[in-house]
Amino acid sequence: MMRKQAAAIVAELTGTRTLTVENNIIPKLQAAGILPGIRGGDGEVDAAYRVNLLIGVAVDRAYGVTPADAVRHWRALPFVQTDDAWSLVDNLKINVRNAGAALDWLVDSLLKIRLTPIAEAKFGRPKFTVEFCDNDHMNIIISGERGRTAAVLRFGLPDSKLISRTIRVEHAAFERLAAE
């Protein structure tokens, strides 16, 4: 996927103008070293570029927090072990070092995922939903084609709040980002 195509897809997914993404968010992320500068304007981008751009545009930030600081924060959230997730994490070979590595794996591997025949029969083709919750944790929800939740991968520790805010990125958005 080319840089301009990634910017257009992220803009469409988030309801942001493409020019805002290209002329505002991308330069800020490049200046902070989050996105590499691409010579010649429109070069090929990897999964990390796509994920960083999506986070920089889609996820709300507290007042005064730059898009680059928000991307660094969300990518660095540590994996919190969950009992129901380990067999699926092993089967899919998900990189759970941190939230950023898991999201990169998701975009990079989404169209290539192969389950063992037993897992495929039980769940069908996996679907992923990512929830950015408040400003302190993220969930990757893995469900089968039949809608049954197979596992929830949790990153960061939730803070107990009476009012919470969640931004949900559905499976179709990641399929768009994963397309070549």
BAKE-708889 format. One line per field, with one value per atom (N, C-alpha, C): residue number from 1; residue in three letters; atom name; x, y, z. Coordinates in steps of 0.05 Angstrom, whole numbers, always signed. Example, Ala and Ser with C-alpha at 12.3 -4.5 7.8 and 13.67 -1.06 7.14 Angstrom:
2
pos = (1;1;1;2;2;2) $
code = (ALA;ALA;ALA;SER;SER;SER) $
site = (N;CA;C;N;CA;C) $
X = (+264;+246;+264;+257;+273;+258) $
Y = (-114;-90;-66;-45;-21;+1) $
Z = (+156;+156;+156;+142;+143;+157) $
END
This chain:
180
pos = (1;1;1;2;2;2;3;3;3;4;4;4;5;5;5;6;6;6;7;7;7;8;8;8;9;9;9;10;10;10;11;11;11;12;12;12;13;13;13;14;14;14;15;15;15;16;16;16;17;17;17;18;18;18;19;19;19;20;20;20;21;21;21;22;22;22;23;23;23;24;24;24;25;25;25;26;26;26;27;27;27;28;28;28;29;29;29;30;30;30;31;31;31;32;32;32;33;33;33;34;34;34;35;35;35;36;36;36;37;37;37;38;38;38;39;39;39;40;40;40;41;41;41;42;42;42;43;43;43;44;44;44;45;45;45;46;46;46;47;47;47;48;48;48;49;49;49;50;50;50;51;51;51;52;52;52;53;53;53;54;54;54;55;55;55;56;56;56;57;57;57;58;58;58;59;59;59;60;60;60;61;61;61;62;62;62;63;63;63;64;64;64;65;65;65;66;66;66;67;67;67;68;68;68;69;69;69;70;70;70;71;71;71;72;72;72;73;73;73;74;74;74;75;75;75;76;76;76;77;77;77;78;78;78;79;79;79;80;80;80;81;81;81;82;82;82;83;83;83;84;84;84;85;85;85;86;86;86;87;87;87;88;88;88;89;89;89;90;90;90;91;91;91;92;92;92;93;93;93;94;94;94;95;95;95;96;96;96;97;97;97;98;98;98;99;99;99;100;100;100;101;101;101;102;102;102;103;103;103;104;104;104;105;105;105;106;106;106;107;107;107;108;108;108;109;109;109;110;110;110;111;111;111;112;112;112;113;113;113;114;114;114;115;115;115;116;116;116;117;117;117;118;118;118;119;119;119;120;120;120;121;121;121;122;122;122;123;123;123;124;124;124;125;125;125;126;126;126;127;127;127;128;128;128;129;129;129;130;130;130;131;131;131;132;132;132;133;133;133;134;134;134;135;135;135;136;136;136;137;137;137;138;138;138;139;139;139;140;140;140;141;141;141;142;142;142;143;143;143;144;144;144;145;145;145;146;146;146;147;147;147;148;148;148;149;149;149;150;150;150;151;151;151;152;152;152;153;153;153;154;154;154;155;155;155;156;156;156;157;157;157;158;158;158;159;159;159;160;160;160;161;161;161;162;162;162;163;163;163;164;164;164;165;165;165;166;166;166;167;167;167;168;168;168;169;169;169;170;170;170;171;171;171;172;172;172;173;173;173;174;174;174;175;175;175;176;176;176;177;177;177;178;178;178;179;179;179;180;180;180) $
code = (MET;MET;MET;MET;MET;MET;ARG;ARG;ARG;LYS;LYS;LYS;GLN;GLN;GLN;ALA;ALA;ALA;ALA;ALA;ALA;ALA;ALA;ALA;ILE;ILE;ILE;VAL;VAL;VAL;ALA;ALA;ALA;GLU;GLU;GLU;LEU;LEU;LEU;THR;THR;THR;GLY;GLY;GLY;THR;THR;THR;ARG;ARG;ARG;THR;THR;THR;LEU;LEU;LEU;THR;THR;THR;VAL;VAL;VAL;GLU;GLU;GLU;ASN;ASN;ASN;ASN;ASN;ASN;ILE;ILE;ILE;ILE;ILE;ILE;PRO;PRO;PRO;LYS;LYS;LYS;LEU;LEU;LEU;GLN;GLN;GLN;ALA;ALA;ALA;ALA;ALA;ALA;GLY;GLY;GLY;ILE;ILE;ILE;LEU;LEU;LEU;PRO;PRO;PRO;GLY;GLY;GLY;ILE;ILE;ILE;ARG;ARG;ARG;GLY;GLY;GLY;GLY;GLY;GLY;ASP;ASP;ASP;GLY;GLY;GLY;GLU;GLU;GLU;VAL;VAL;VAL;ASP;ASP;ASP;ALA;ALA;ALA;ALA;ALA;ALA;TYR;TYR;TYR;ARG;ARG;ARG;VAL;VAL;VAL;ASN;ASN;ASN;LEU;LEU;LEU;LEU;LEU;LEU;ILE;ILE;ILE;GLY;GLY;GLY;VAL;VAL;VAL;ALA;ALA;ALA;VAL;VAL;VAL;ASP;ASP;ASP;ARG;ARG;ARG;ALA;ALA;ALA;TYR;TYR;TYR;GLY;GLY;GLY;VAL;VAL;VAL;THR;THR;THR;PRO;PRO;PRO;ALA;ALA;ALA;ASP;ASP;ASP;ALA;ALA;ALA;VAL;VAL;VAL;ARG;ARG;ARG;HIS;HIS;HIS;TRP;TRP;TRP;ARG;ARG;ARG;ALA;ALA;ALA;LEU;LEU;LEU;PRO;PRO;PRO;PHE;PHE;PHE;VAL;VAL;VAL;GLN;GLN;GLN;THR;THR;THR;ASP;ASP;ASP;ASP;ASP;ASP;ALA;ALA;ALA;TRP;TRP;TRP;SER;SER;SER;LEU;LEU;LEU;VAL;VAL;VAL;ASP;ASP;ASP;ASN;ASN;ASN;LEU;LEU;LEU;LYS;LYS;LYS;ILE;ILE;ILE;ASN;ASN;ASN;VAL;VAL;VAL;ARG;ARG;ARG;ASN;ASN;ASN;ALA;ALA;ALA;GLY;GLY;GLY;ALA;ALA;ALA;ALA;ALA;ALA;LEU;LEU;LEU;ASP;ASP;ASP;TRP;TRP;TRP;LEU;LEU;LEU;VAL;VAL;VAL;ASP;ASP;ASP;SER;SER;SER;LEU;LEU;LEU;LEU;LEU;LEU;LYS;LYS;LYS;ILE;ILE;ILE;ARG;ARG;ARG;LEU;LEU;LEU;THR;THR;THR;PRO;PRO;PRO;ILE;ILE;ILE;ALA;ALA;ALA;GLU;GLU;GLU;ALA;ALA;ALA;LYS;LYS;LYS;PHE;PHE;PHE;GLY;GLY;GLY;ARG;ARG;ARG;PRO;PRO;PRO;LYS;LYS;LYS;PHE;PHE;PHE;THR;THR;THR;VAL;VAL;VAL;GLU;GLU;GLU;PHE;PHE;PHE;CYS;CYS;CYS;ASP;ASP;ASP;ASN;ASN;ASN;ASP;ASP;ASP;HIS;HIS;HIS;MET;MET;MET;ASN;ASN;ASN;ILE;ILE;ILE;ILE;ILE;ILE;ILE;ILE;ILE;SER;SER;SER;GLY;GLY;GLY;GLU;GLU;GLU;ARG;ARG;ARG;GLY;GLY;GLY;ARG;ARG;ARG;THR;THR;THR;ALA;ALA;ALA;ALA;ALA;ALA;VAL;VAL;VAL;LEU;LEU;LEU;ARG;ARG;ARG;PHE;PHE;PHE;GLY;GLY;GLY;LEU;LEU;LEU;PRO;PRO;PRO;ASP;ASP;ASP;SER;SER;SER;LYS;LYS;LYS;LEU;LEU;LEU;ILE;ILE;ILE;SER;SER;SER;ARG;ARG;ARG;THR;THR;THR;ILE;ILE;ILE;ARG;ARG;ARG;VAL;VAL;VAL;GLU;GLU;GLU;HIS;HIS;HIS;ALA;ALA;ALA;ALA;ALA;ALA;PHE;PHE;PHE;GLU;GLU;GLU;ARG;ARG;ARG;LEU;LEU;LEU;ALA;ALA;ALA;ALA;ALA;ALA;GLU;GLU;GLU) $
site = (N;CA;C;N;CA;C;N;CA;C;N;CA;C;N;CA;C;N;CA;C;N;CA;C;N;CA;C;N;CA;C;N;CA;C;N;CA;C;N;CA;C;N;CA;C;N;CA;C;N;CA;C;N;CA;C;N;CA;C;N;CA;C;N;CA;C;N;CA;C;N;CA;C;N;CA;C;N;CA;C;N;CA;C;N;CA;C;N;CA;C;N;CA;C;N;CA;C;N;CA;C;N;CA;C;N;CA;C;N;CA;C;N;CA;C;N;CA;C;N;CA;C;N;CA;C;N;CA;C;N;CA;C;N;CA;C;N;CA;C;N;CA;C;N;CA;C;N;CA;C;N;CA;C;N;CA;C;N;CA;C;N;CA;C;N;CA;C;N;CA;C;N;CA;C;N;CA;C;N;CA;C;N;CA;C;N;CA;C;N;CA;C;N;CA;C;N;CA;C;N;CA;C;N;CA;C;N;CA;C;N;CA;C;N;CA;C;N;CA;C;N;CA;C;N;CA;C;N;CA;C;N;CA;C;N;CA;C;N;CA;C;N;CA;C;N;CA;C;N;CA;C;N;CA;C;N;CA;C;N;CA;C;N;CA;C;N;CA;C;N;CA;C;N;CA;C;N;CA;C;N;CA;C;N;CA;C;N;CA;C;N;CA;C;N;CA;C;N;CA;C;N;CA;C;N;CA;C;N;CA;C;N;CA;C;N;CA;C;N;CA;C;N;CA;C;N;CA;C;N;CA;C;N;CA;C;N;CA;C;N;CA;C;N;CA;C;N;CA;C;N;CA;C;N;CA;C;N;CA;C;N;CA;C;N;CA;C;N;CA;C;N;CA;C;N;CA;C;N;CA;C;N;CA;C;N;CA;C;N;CA;C;N;CA;C;N;CA;C;N;CA;C;N;CA;C;N;CA;C;N;CA;C;N;CA;C;N;CA;C;N;CA;C;N;CA;C;N;CA;C;N;CA;C;N;CA;C;N;CA;C;N;CA;C;N;CA;C;N;CA;C;N;CA;C;N;CA;C;N;CA;C;N;CA;C;N;CA;C;N;CA;C;N;CA;C;N;CA;C;N;CA;C;N;CA;C;N;CA;C;N;CA;C;N;CA;C;N;CA;C;N;CA;C;N;CA;C;N;CA;C;N;CA;C;N;CA;C;N;CA;C;N;CA;C;N;CA;C;N;CA;C;N;CA;C;N;CA;C;N;CA;C;N;CA;C;N;CA;C;N;CA;C;N;CA;C;N;CA;C;N;CA;C;N;CA;C;N;CA;C;N;CA;C;N;CA;C;N;CA;C;N;CA;C;N;CA;C;N;CA;C;N;CA;C;N;CA;C;N;CA;C;N;CA;C;N;CA;C;N;CA;C;N;CA;C;N;CA;C;N;CA;C;N;CA;C;N;CA;C) $
X = (+17;+0;+18;+10;+25;+16;+33;+28;+2;-2;-26;-51;-49;-72;-78;-57;-61;-74;-65;-76;-105;-112;-140;-158;-148;-164;-168;-147;-150;-169;-167;-185;-214;-219;-246;-256;-239;-248;-255;-241;-244;-262;-271;-287;-271;-246;-228;-222;-218;-211;-183;-180;-154;-132;-139;-118;-109;-127;-120;-100;-105;-87;-60;-60;-35;-19;-33;-19;-16;-30;-29;-17;-31;-23;+3;+5;+29;+55;+55;+80;+86;+66;+71;+83;+73;+83;+111;+116;+143;+163;+156;+174;+182;+164;+170;+184;+188;+201;+183;+157;+138;+134;+132;+129;+155;+165;+189;+181;+200;+196;+199;+182;+184;+192;+214;+225;+208;+204;+189;+159;+150;+122;+105;+105;+86;+99;+111;+125;+108;+118;+105;+108;+86;+87;+81;+93;+90;+67;+62;+40;+43;+67;+71;+63;+70;+63;+32;+18;-11;-24;-13;-24;-19;+5;+12;-6;-10;-27;-56;-66;-93;-96;-77;-78;-76;-57;-53;-78;-94;-118;-143;-147;-172;-176;-154;-157;-156;-176;-178;-153;-146;-123;-132;-119;-124;-113;-124;-115;-85;-72;-43;-26;-38;-23;-21;+3;+7;-1;-6;-11;+12;+36;+60;+60;+55;+54;+32;+9;-13;-5;+8;+16;+36;+56;+76;+62;+44;+29;+15;-2;-18;-1;+20;+37;+52;+58;+75;+59;+32;+17;+25;+31;+40;+17;+23;+4;-2;-28;-37;-47;-36;-43;-72;-85;-112;-113;-128;-128;-139;-160;-173;-157;-136;-123;-99;-86;-60;-60;-80;-80;-84;-101;-105;-80;-68;-43;-22;-19;+1;-6;-32;-41;-37;-44;-41;-13;+3;+30;+29;+11;+8;+31;+43;+64;+51;+53;+40;+60;+83;+104;+92;+76;+62;+39;+23;-1;+7;+29;+37;+45;+60;+69;+44;+25;+0;-15;-18;-32;-17;+9;+25;+21;+22;+17;-10;-30;-58;-59;-49;-50;-32;-9;+10;+0;-15;-22;-51;-68;-96;-105;-94;-102;-88;-69;-53;-59;-78;-82;-91;-77;-85;-87;-111;-115;-110;-105;-104;-132;-135;-162;-182;-172;-189;-200;-182;-191;-210;-204;-220;-248;-250;-277;-292;-278;-291;-301;-284;-290;-296;-287;-289;-266;-267;-245;-247;-225;-226;-231;-246;-251;-240;-229;-216;-230;-234;-244;-225;-217;-199;-214;-212;-224;-202;-202;-184;-202;-196;-213;-200;-216;-206;-178;-158;-131;-111;-122;-104;-104;-123;-121;-134;-126;-136;-142;-164;-172;-172;-161;-165;-183;-207;-227;-226;-222;-220;-246;-261;-285;-286;-302;-305;-326;-328;-348;-377;-381;-407;-413;-395;-400;-391;-382;-373;-345;-342;-316;-298;-275;-255;-236;-228;-208;-209;-200;-196;-167;-152;-125;-126;-116;-117;-89;-88;-63;-67;-48;-51;-71;-72;-90;-112;-137;-159;-160;-167;-171;-201;-209;-237;-249;-267;-280;-310;-324;-353;-363;-348;-354;-330;-334;-312;-318;-297;-300;-285;-298;-286;-288;-266;-266;-262;-281;-280;-273;-253;-245;-253;-272;-282;-264;-269;-253;-250;-272;-271;-250;-246;-226;-198;-193;-166;-163;-185;-183;-175;-186;-179;-150;-140;-112;-93;-102;-85;-84;-103;-103;-79;-69;-46;-57) $
Y = (-23;+0;+25;+44;+69;+89;+108;+128;+143;+153;+168;+151;+126;+108;+102;+99;+95;+119;+143;+168;+170;+163;+165;+145;+121;+100;+109;+118;+126;+150;+169;+192;+183;+165;+154;+139;+123;+107;+124;+147;+164;+188;+192;+215;+241;+239;+263;+269;+295;+303;+292;+282;+271;+292;+317;+338;+343;+340;+343;+321;+297;+274;+279;+286;+289;+314;+336;+362;+369;+354;+361;+337;+315;+292;+279;+272;+259;+276;+301;+317;+318;+319;+319;+292;+270;+244;+240;+251;+249;+265;+289;+306;+294;+278;+265;+238;+230;+204;+180;+184;+162;+150;+167;+158;+166;+147;+155;+174;+191;+209;+192;+196;+180;+199;+193;+209;+205;+226;+224;+225;+229;+233;+210;+189;+168;+141;+132;+106;+85;+60;+38;+41;+34;+36;+9;+4;-22;-21;-43;-45;-25;-21;-2;+26;+34;+60;+63;+43;+44;+46;+29;+29;+56;+66;+92;+114;+114;+134;+132;+108;+103;+113;+106;+115;+146;+157;+186;+202;+190;+204;+196;+171;+161;+164;+162;+161;+189;+195;+221;+225;+250;+257;+277;+276;+297;+323;+345;+371;+374;+383;+388;+364;+340;+316;+316;+313;+312;+285;+284;+257;+238;+247;+230;+219;+236;+226;+205;+209;+190;+164;+164;+140;+125;+139;+126;+113;+128;+118;+92;+92;+68;+45;+49;+27;+14;+30;+19;+4;+3;-11;-40;-49;-77;-97;-121;-143;-152;-156;-166;-194;-214;-242;-247;-262;-271;-301;-315;-344;-355;-342;-353;-347;-331;-322;-339;-353;-365;-385;-402;-421;-408;-387;-373;-356;-344;-328;-346;-370;-389;-399;-405;-415;-394;-369;-348;-336;-342;-331;-300;-290;-262;-251;-230;-217;-199;-208;-193;-179;-172;-158;-132;-118;-94;-89;-69;-64;-57;-42;-35;-60;-78;-102;-119;-121;-136;-124;-97;-84;-86;-84;-88;-116;-136;-164;-166;-154;-155;-145;-121;-110;-125;-134;-148;-176;-189;-218;-223;-202;-206;-223;-216;-230;-257;-263;-288;-308;-302;-319;-347;-366;-394;-407;-417;-430;-460;-474;-503;-513;-536;-545;-547;-554;-556;-528;-508;-481;-470;-476;-466;-478;-504;-517;-505;-498;-488;-459;-442;-413;-402;-415;-403;-383;-368;-348;-326;-320;-301;-272;-258;-229;-214;-191;-175;-149;-141;-114;-103;-78;-66;-43;-43;-22;-6;+20;+38;+50;+42;+49;+70;+92;+116;+122;+124;+130;+111;+88;+70;+41;+32;+5;+0;-22;-29;-59;-66;-94;-102;-125;-137;-161;-159;-180;-197;-223;-242;-259;-258;-274;-290;-311;-327;-316;-328;-319;-321;-339;-343;-324;-305;-284;-291;-315;-324;-313;-300;-289;-312;-313;-334;-325;-300;-290;-260;-249;-220;-216;-201;-194;-167;-164;-139;-127;-101;-86;-63;-59;-38;-46;-31;-37;-15;-24;-4;+10;+35;+51;+51;+47;+46;+75;+79;+105;+101;+120;+119;+125;+141;+147;+140;+123;+116;+121;+123;+128;+107;+95;+74;+81;+78;+80;+52;+43;+15;+16;+0;-2;-31;-33;-59;-73;-98;-116;-105;-95;-85;-62;-46;-25;-37;-58;-71;-86;-97;-109;-88;-64;-43;-35;-33;-26;-48;-73;-96;-100;-90;-95;-83;-96;-86;-70) $
Z = (+0;+0;+0;-15;-18;+4;+10;+31;+26;+3;-3;+0;-8;-5;+24;+40;+69;+82;+74;+85;+77;+52;+43;+58;+62;+77;+106;+119;+147;+149;+130;+130;+127;+108;+104;+128;+141;+164;+188;+191;+214;+209;+184;+178;+179;+174;+173;+144;+138;+111;+104;+80;+71;+73;+66;+67;+96;+115;+144;+151;+143;+149;+136;+110;+95;+103;+109;+114;+144;+161;+189;+206;+205;+222;+213;+187;+178;+183;+177;+183;+212;+230;+259;+267;+257;+264;+252;+228;+216;+232;+240;+255;+282;+293;+319;+315;+290;+285;+287;+288;+290;+262;+242;+214;+199;+183;+168;+145;+139;+115;+90;+71;+46;+24;+12;-10;-35;-49;-74;-69;-44;-38;-33;-49;-46;-48;-26;-26;-12;-13;+0;+30;+45;+74;+87;+110;+124;+144;+158;+177;+200;+210;+232;+224;+199;+189;+189;+179;+177;+205;+224;+251;+265;+262;+275;+264;+238;+225;+236;+237;+248;+276;+293;+321;+322;+307;+308;+299;+282;+272;+288;+294;+305;+335;+350;+379;+391;+407;+420;+438;+440;+457;+477;+500;+521;+510;+521;+513;+517;+496;+497;+490;+486;+478;+448;+438;+409;+398;+372;+360;+364;+363;+367;+396;+416;+443;+447;+434;+436;+423;+400;+387;+405;+416;+433;+458;+470;+493;+487;+466;+460;+451;+436;+427;+450;+470;+493;+514;+512;+533;+534;+559;+562;+560;+551;+550;+579;+585;+610;+605;+618;+613;+618;+599;+603;+598;+614;+613;+587;+576;+552;+526;+528;+503;+495;+513;+506;+483;+482;+460;+433;+432;+407;+400;+420;+416;+404;+415;+404;+376;+372;+346;+324;+330;+310;+309;+329;+331;+333;+351;+355;+372;+363;+378;+400;+425;+447;+464;+453;+468;+480;+464;+473;+453;+458;+442;+413;+409;+382;+366;+378;+364;+356;+374;+368;+345;+345;+323;+297;+298;+274;+263;+281;+272;+259;+271;+261;+232;+227;+201;+181;+190;+173;+166;+184;+181;+175;+176;+174;+149;+127;+102;+98;+116;+113;+135;+153;+177;+169;+181;+177;+205;+211;+237;+233;+255;+254;+247;+235;+228;+251;+275;+298;+306;+307;+314;+292;+267;+244;+247;+253;+256;+280;+301;+325;+322;+310;+310;+282;+261;+235;+232;+210;+205;+227;+240;+262;+252;+269;+265;+289;+284;+305;+309;+334;+341;+361;+358;+377;+391;+417;+434;+448;+443;+458;+480;+505;+527;+545;+548;+563;+553;+570;+561;+573;+582;+597;+590;+573;+565;+537;+525;+499;+499;+485;+483;+453;+447;+421;+425;+414;+417;+392;+396;+374;+375;+353;+352;+326;+326;+302;+284;+261;+241;+253;+271;+282;+305;+310;+330;+358;+362;+389;+395;+418;+426;+434;+421;+426;+448;+447;+467;+467;+490;+492;+502;+485;+493;+505;+530;+544;+546;+541;+543;+561;+580;+600;+621;+643;+665;+666;+665;+666;+693;+692;+715;+721;+746;+751;+750;+732;+728;+726;+734;+732;+704;+690;+662;+646;+626;+609;+580;+564;+536;+520;+501;+485;+455;+441;+412;+401;+386;+375;+346;+338;+310;+302;+283;+275;+255;+252;+235;+206;+195;+167;+164;+184;+182;+180;+195;+193;+167;+156;+129;+108;+110;+92;+94;+119;+124;+115;+117;+110;+80;+65;+36;+23;+3;-12;-34) $
END
